[in-house]
Amino acid sequence: MRLKEILEEELKRISPSKSEILELKKIAESFIKLLNKKRLEAYIGGSLAKKTLIKKKEKQDIDIFVVFENSEDIFKLEGILKKINSIGNLKRIHGSRDYFQIDCSEAKLEIVPVVRNYDPKTAENVTDVSLFHVNYIKKEINKNSKIADEIRLAKSFCNAQKCYGAESYIKGFSGYALEVLVIYFGSFIKFLKGIQKKKIIDPLKYFKNEREIMREINSSKLNSPIILVDPTYKYRNVTAGLGYETFNKFIESSRNFLKFPSSDFFLEKKIDLDSLKNIARESKTKLIEVNLSTDRQEGDIAGAKMKKFFDFFANSLVRKKQVVLKKEFDYSGIGQNTKGYLIVVEKKEIEVRGPSAELKEAIRNFKQARNRIYQKRGYFWTKEKISIEKLFEKSKKLRKEMNVRVKIKIL
């Protein structure tokens, strides 16, 4: 199948019908009327407002922004929602600013409180600039309605490749980041090609050059594989939360798709345990199953806790010269447990470098702590016996501190 046909078929699969969109808007507007009766100002936000919504197997999320004059007034929101909550279950979701979720029969409402501001630089919280984001994307789509379909393709592709979502356990592209990038490059395919070459992007050319961008944006927000200057606020990097591991996975998937186009790249895949077992068997390596659970709130908090430990364990293996060939972690965002898998070339014994041959006292201390040492290339060395189980056992204290329960199994 040719690339054009693949993209056309995918658009048919992921584009909601007009009747579906109207039904979702009806649900949102009905709820907003209930909020208005309580003298709350509210608007539809997210992909529904921006016309970039894609179909989901589960219930659709509908973002509703509730605007307050100051952050103190936000504390009233939960009580008001409890009084009008007659359409579904209400849940408080913890984050940089807590928001609320109402799970009703037709959709899932995300009630997001924002503080009114007229300039993004005065925003108290990143969610307070959300309305600026909505308005910017709507304006760009009104200029070129076809770009909405290109954005849908980008969202579907990144979702299937596990690169979509600003959650801490994903560290992927946010919906807004993908919208800005696709608008900047001009299409989904141009985005896949362009992002491999251009790592600093200033869509509205706020800055004279890349050096000025690196100087003016807060250095703590520049530690990401690409820098994307926010069109609504020049001092914000939209992709500050994008992780290198996720980005590298995205680049690899993009290259493979462009080289060998297939509709399979748009389909979500679960971890294929049989395939991992085959890889481990053929490469004569160890396949480790890591079972993780936590008592923290499901979603970003639980996912972040489990992913953080999973990464720590993988890195602790690397630090001890165990070679991690493959790493798979897949948390759906639902529940408080998940599994991860590592394929590892296990070394039973490793060399550990000690002090320089010139440091007499350090050498004495090194000798006292070890049974056998030897000199090589101007340093003293020793051999250390290693096992995956032993390294895992050493993480016991950290597991307790992180409130993560973990079991490993060599398959």
N, C-alpha and C positions, 0 to 999 in steps of 0.2 A: 504493500500500500504506500502511495506517495505521501510526502509530508503534508501537503495541502489537504488531502483526504483525511489523514489522521487528525489534524487540527479541527476540521469541520465536524467529524464524528464526535470528537471529544466535547466540542461546544454544544452539540445536541444533547449529550449525556449530562452535562453539568449545569446547563442554563435553566433556571426555573421558568415555568410558563407564566404568562401574564396573569392568569387566574390565581396561581400560587402566590405571586407577588402581591396582588390585590388583597388576598386573604390575610397575608402576614401584616400588611399595612393596616388592614381593618382591625386586627387584634391589637396592634400597637396604638392606633388612634383611639380605640375604645378604652384602653388602659390610661392613656394620656388624659382623656376626659375625666376619668376618676381622680387623677392627680390634680387636674385643674380645679375640680370641685373643692379640693383641700387647699386651694390657692397656691399650688406649686406650678412653676413654669417648667415644661418638659418638651423634649424634641426627640424624634427618631434619629438615631445615629448609626454608626457602623456601616457594614456593607449594604444593608437594605437602603439606607439613605443615599449612599454613593452609587447605587445601581451596579455593584460589583459582586453581588451575592452568588454563591454557587450552591448547587444542590448538595444535601447531606443525607446520609443513610438514616441518621438519628434525627431528633428534632432540631429545627432551625433555631439559632440564637437571634434574638432581636435586642439590639442595644437601645436603651432609652436614657437620655441624659436629663437629669433633673438639676436645674440651675438655681444656685443659692447666692445671696449677696455676700455672705461671709462663711468661713469654715465652721463657726460655732453653730450656725443654723442647721448644719448637716446632721447633727445629733438627733434632730427631731424626726428625721426621715424614717427610721426603723419603726417608730411608734405609729406613724401615719400609715406605713405600708401594712402593718399588722391590722389596722382598723379597716382598710379597704381590701385586704387580701382574701378575696372570696373565689378566686379563679385557680388557685394552685398552691403548692407548698412553698413557703418563704424560707430562704436560707441566706445567712450572712457569709460573705466570702472575704477572707482577710487578704490584705495586700498593702501597697504603699498608701492607699486610702481604701478602706473597706467599701465594698459595694454589695448589692443584693441580687439574688436570683429567685425568680418565681417560675417553678416548673408547672406549666399548665398542660392541658391535653393536646393542644395543637402546636405549641412552641415553648421555648425557654426564654423568658424575659430577663435581660441583664439590666438592672436599675443602677445607673452610675451617677453618683452625685458629683457635680462640678461647681467650682466657685466662679462667678461671673468675672471676666476680665476683658479689657479692651486692647491689651497688648500682651503677647505671649511671654515677654520677659518679666512681667509682674506675676505670672502664674505661681501659685503656692505648690502645685503638684502637677505632674505631667498630664494627668487626666483633664486638667483645666484647659489644656490647649486642644482637646479633642474636637471641639466645635470648629476651631480654625481649620483642622485637618479635613473635616467633612466638607466645609465650604470650599476649600481649595480643590479637592478632588472633584466635587460636583461641577465647579466652574470649568475645569479642564475637560471633563467628559462632555459637558455641554458644547464645548468647542469642537470636539471630535467624538461622536457617540460610539464609533467603532472601537475605540481604545478600551471600552468597558469589557468587551469580549476578550481582548488581549490580556487584560488583567485577570479575568477569570481563568484563562489558560495557565497563567503564571502561578496563580494560587493553587490550582489543581495539581500542577506538576510538582510544586514545592511540598504540598501536603503529602503526595504519594511518596516523595523521596525523603520524608521526615525532616524537612528543612523549613517548615512553615510554623510559625508561632514564636512569640517573644518570651514565652514561659522559660524560667530558669533551667528546667530540665531538658529543654529543646535548644535554646539559644539560637533560634532561627530568625527568618525574616518575619517581621510583623506584617499585618495586612496593609497598613499604611506605607511601610517601606516598599513593598512590592508595587503598590499603586503608583508611588512617586517614581520608582525606577522604570516601570513599563512606560509611563507617560514620557519620561525623559528620553528613553531609547527609541520609542515610537512603536514597538510591537513586542510580542512575547519572544519571537525568534531573535530579534535584534538585541533584546535584553540578555538572552542566554549567551550570545556572541560578545556583546559589548562589555559585560561585567567581568569577562575573563581578561580584558585588556586595561580597563579603566578602574582604578582603585580609589580615586578621590573625585567625587561628583558634586558639583554645585549647580543645580538645575537653573536657578534664577541669576547666576553669576553675581552673587553678593560680594565676592572677594576678587581681588585683582589676580591672584595666582594661588597655587597650592601651598606655597610657603606661608602666605598670609593666613590661610585656613588653619594650618597646623599651629600657627602662633596664637590665633584669636580664640579658637574653641578650647574649652577646658581640657587640659591634658588627660584627665581621668576618663574622658569620653572618647579618646582617640585610640584606645587599645582594642581595635576591631579590624578585621581583614579589609573592610572598605569603609570609607568616610562618606556619608551622604548628608549634605547640608540641608536642613529642613527648610522647604520653601516658605513656611509660615513663621520661622524664627531662625535667623542666620547663625546663631551661636549654639544650635543643637545638632548633634549627630544622630540622625534617625536610626542608624544601624549600630549604635553603641553597644547593644546587647547581643549582637551577632557573634557567635563563637567561631574560632578557627576550625575546629573539628567539623562542625556543621557546614561551614562554608566550603571546606575542602571536599566534603561529601557532595555538596551541591554542584561544585565545579566538575567533579568526575562524572556525575550523572548527566550534566548538561553536555559535556563532550561526547559521551556515549550516545545520547539521544540524537545529537546533531550528526554524528557519524552513521548511526544505525537507527533511524527513526522507527518507532513502534508505539502502538497504543498502550503497551504494557507499562511504559514509563509514567502513565497517569493513573495506574491502579495501585491502591494501597496493598502492601504485602506484609503479612505477619512473618515473624522470624521462622525460617525454615530449619527446624532442628535436625532433620535427616540430612540436609545439605551440609550443615556444620559438622555433623558426625563424619560424613564422607571426607570432608576437607581434613579433619583431624586425623582420620585413619590413613589417608593417602600421604599426608605430610609427616606422619609419625609424631604427632604433637599431642598435647593434652587439651581436651575440651572441658572447660570449667563452667558449671551452671551455678549462678549466683542468685539465690532466692532472697529478696529484700522485702521488708515490711516496716511500717511505722505507725504510730498512733496520731500523727499530725493530720491536719485537715486535708482531705483529698483534693487533688488538683495541683496547682503550682507549688504549694508548700510541701506536700507529701512527695511529689515528683522530684523537687529540688533536693530534698534530704536524701532520697534513695540514689539519685544520680550522683550527688556529691561523694557519697561513700563508694559507689561503684567505680568512679573515676579515681578516687584515692587508692583503692585496692589495685586497680590496673597499673597506676603509676608506681605503687610500691613494688610491684613485680618488675617493672622496667628498671627501677633504681637498683634492684638486686640482679640486674643483667639477665632477667628472663625476657625473652623476645615475644611480645604480644603481636601475633599475626592478624588477628581479627577481633573486633570488639562490637558487640551488639547489645543495645539497651532499648527497650520499647515499653514505655508507659503511656497508657491511653488517656491519662488525665482523670480517670475514674477509679475509685477505690484507694486502698492504702497499701497495696502490695504489687510487686511485679517481679520479673526475672531479667537477668542479664547473662550474656555468654561471652567467654573469652577463649580464644584459641592461642595456646602458649607453647613456645619451644622452651621446655624446662631444662635448666642446667642444675645438676645436683651439687656442683661445687664451683665456686667462683673465686677469682683472685681479688684481694682487697689491698689497695695501695696504702702504705703507712707513711711515716715521716721521711724527709730527705736524709740521706746518709750523713749530713753535716750536723744534724740536730741531735746531739748526744742524749740530753735528758728526755726528749720526746721518744727516742729509740728505746730507752730503758723502760718507759711507761708502756710502750707498744709491746715489748717483749713480755712484760709481766702479765699482760692481759691475754696473751695468746700462747698456744703450745709450741707452734713452729713458725719461724719467720725466715725469710731469705732476702738477699739483696739482688736488685736488678735495675739497670738503667738509672742508677743514682738514688734509688729509693729502697726502703725495706717493704716487703710484701708478706702477706699470709694467705692461706687458703681457708675459705669458709664454706661449710656444708649448708645447703639450702634446700628447702622444700616448700611447695605452694601452701601446704597445710600450716607449716610453721609461720610463714609470713602472714597468713590469715589470722592466726592466733594472736599475733602481735598487735592486731587492730582492735582487740577487745575493748580497751579503754575508750578509743575513739567512737566505737559503735554505741557505747553507753552514753557518751557525751552528746552524740547526735540524735539519740532516741531512734536508732535504726536497729532492727533485728535482722540478722543475716545468717544464712547457712550456705555452705558451698558443697558442691558435689562434683567429683571428677567423673565424667561420663565415658 
